[in-house]
């Protein structure tokens, strides 16, 4: 964020965690929809990347080990894993029957955005494209702006999950939406403090997150939805169609 500021990761993450404390007062996904909307616009950051004159482009992937080749697949699964909050989002809709339209609209924007980002990054940098695309930019004001936008996007992603988790804890152990505001904030702040502590105590935290995403992402994305669908049909006394069974 600031190239000339001698602050370590622990300090920066602590500052950001403290800055998030007032936002934790927001209780519902509805209350943070404007924050999420701004986050959606913040992820467009390709402008300013110069194409390398010696960028090597391949039509087929280079020879590599299975694990190294499969790692990007895990990243793709993690990137599109939204099922962890889909039910929470649906539960707060005024008309939950409109959920399919919302899903088509959201995926219709996200898939082209992700695809264009990947193609543009590879076109500009070829095989030298970094996994974290902003690293392809030279240090300067543009990179600082982009880093700030990505930082904001990551914080909003955390807030989205925090709101859903706190809501679950309140329903299970407190008075649900009737839980006093100070208790809600205390729960949310405690979760954030524990998250910050774990992230800074574990030296291989980044690898741990990748492993957790790879192990749990696929079951959550491809396993739980059809199971829930089957159980819902069974509860209504309906048979699953042959097409759905095949899919």
Secondary structure, 3 states (H helix, E strand, C coil): CCCCCCCCHHHHHHHHHHHHHHHHHCCCCHHHHHHHHHHHHHCCCCCCCCCCCCCCCCCCCCCCCHHHHHHHHHHHHHHCCCHHHHHHHHHCCCCHHHHHHHHHHHHHHHHHHHHHHHHHHHHHHHHHCCCCHHHHCCCCHHHHHHHHHHHHHHHHHHHHHHHHHHHHHHHHHCCHHHCCHHHHHHHHHHHHHHHHHHHHHCCCHHHHHHHHHHHHHHHHHHHHHHHHHHHHHHHHCCCCCHHHHHC
